[in-house]
Amino acid sequence: MASLDRVKVLVLGDSGVGKSSLVHLLCQNQVLGNPSWTVGCSVDVRVHDYKEGTPEEKTYYIELWDVGGSVGSASSVKSTRAVFYNSVNGIILVHDLTNKKSSQNLYRWSMEALNKDSSPTGVIVSNGDYDREQFAENPVPLLLIGTKYDQIPENKRNDVLTRTAFLSEDFNAEEINLVIEKRYFTRDPSQVRICPDYGSLCGTET
Amino acid sequence: MSFFVDSVIMFTSQVLFFGFGWLFFMRQLFKDYEVRQYVVQVVFSVTFAFSCTMFELIIFEILGALSSTSRYFHWKLNLYVILLVLIFVVPFYIGYFVVSNIRLLQRQRLLFACVVWFTFMYFFWKLGDPFPILSPKHGILSIEQLISRVGVIGVTLMALLSGFGAVNCPYTYMSYFLRNVTDSDILALERRLLQTMDMIVSKKKRIAMTRRQMYQRGEDQNKQAGIWGMIKSVTSSTSGSENLSLIQQEVVALEELSRQLFLETVDLQATKERIEYSKTFQGKYFNFLGYFFSIYCVWKIFMATINIVFDRVGKTDPVTRGIEITVNYLGIQFDVKFWSQHISFILVGIIIVTSIRGLLITLTKFFYAISSSKSSNVIVLVLAQIMGMYFVSSVLLMRMSMPLEYRTIVTEVLGELQFNFYHRWFDVIFLVIHKSSIDPDDAISVLEPCQFSWTTHLQGPNQMTFLSLLNPQEESEALSLRLGKDNHSRFWPSHLI
């Protein structure tokens, strides 16, 4: 069991966007019934068959490290968080589609994770200007996930989708908009069902 | 004519304050959230603007600017508006937003908001009963009734915050209290944290793999017919699921351990930064001031005790007493009237500025610590309410610091309030708080953000400039981490995330 290869993926994003719910969903195939504030870092593991059905099929452990906190935290918290960023194979950036600021903060999150954080503390909202070159030689793949799509009123959905399209272009990342639908999953922990098209959602393969 | 000019001046200054409140709200409080309900921002800025106007009127009173009739008129107007906002508007909106957050009551929001407001009014009214507030000759909705109640709440708040500030200040600013933290301590803790995380990961891998194997076996077994299949599944999977629950319990314990280690590491890092800061010039300056300030806090506690024990209320204000002392004992002759006006202006100005700044800093810290995207509206409104009540009562208490001739307008407008009562009440609460927070570690660490009022200008790295206020993140983050770490605490219901 321990001889399987491991893949470490960070899940980053602002407070309250739904990272813990997302990780729970991916790993336990269940909706998280009582979300609570993540202190420090919480890890969960998913067993994944890479290239399932082909001769090169290989099983991996995907570790999802869900790091809590906000991007404007004190430097003591940031330097403690940096402990979790070692030897990372991939980064999932989560933002809340109902909250524009969480999308803007994603730039700072990615900078922090890739150890290129040079912005002074106490700076107010950035307008999204940043340097694409910094991500050009970046070997770590990024995945952007937008949550809470169902909480946006119908008439604003198109605007939101356009905005997120620009965002993912900036990052040169793949994008998924995730809606937690009750009909696929149950909240009863003793009953676990696997949704058939589930395997396609976890697409951090390189 | 002069009335018109005065009104224009007042109105301009109010617009300025409104703009400042708006900017503060947008850039500091709500910098991580999207403002969806503009009414919250408007209410907050209006409360701030009218509170600042009250202070401005006091300053004008001392300086003698504007004619006295127009000052009186504006005082009355201001007071009515601010009472209206504090008692009718803000509580109603708080009730409305709280009700909107609860899904069950969504349909009849307005109705439930009114119910909440009536409950608030009932308790607000009952508040006045045990206190010797005023004589029975005034009617029910008179201004004195309302102000007296608001005053009680506000003075309690001020005393609470001053009390904590007095105890906390020496602890924070003097390096005497700083533990010695070396880099190797931090590294050792970080290593332990990572080891714990690795253990959690390996246990979770076992759980995941066991589950996967159980499903694969489970699917095979479901192909067997009815009864045999059931019996076999019972006998062969019990050991598997028992194992699982054991490992899951271990994982829960390890996760709790990792949280504790994380918080300890954050603490050590923060202490290390404070040590580094204390070696700089700024740090040394504040350390030095910290000694003076501790002496001031001790003196203040002493005076509060004496005031209560000997049932004494100071009759003269510090400015006049200071001048008397200089004239009588030191024999320096100068124009008393002229100087008393200027000195009291400066003193009152300093008190006002530091209290506004202190209030804004503390509000920001609390807001960062407590709020989330769902509850941010409610919390901002609660903070606006606290701010309004605090400012009204600081006007009441400030009366003590002004010489006699300037107290008239405050006394005139606010009617026959028993001012002495408020001073006595302030002293009592101040002492109670001090006695109850003698245990330094626990109480102070939980209530760190409550440094306030008199001690605010020593906030150290949080120097205020006009547009970019400050970075109070560190202490609010420490508070939020501590409060959040107990996941079963009743202060964090799950929908407030």
Interface residues (C-beta under 8 A of the other chain):
Chain A: M1 A2 L4 D14 S15 G16 C27 N34 P35 S36 W37 V39 G40 C41 S42 V43 D44 V45 R46 V47 Y61 E63 G69 S70 G72 S73 A74 S75 S76 V77 S79 T80 V83 F84 D96 T98 N99 K100 K101 S102 N105 T121 G122 I124 V125 I194
Chain B: R27 K31 D32 Y33 E34 E190 L193 L194 M197 I200 V201 S202 K204 K205 R206 I207 A208 M209 R212 Y215 E255 S258 R259 L261 F262 L263 T265 V266 D267 Q269 A270 K272 E273 S372 S373 K374 S468 L470 N471 Q473 E474 E477 A478 L481 G484 K485 N487 W492 S494 I497
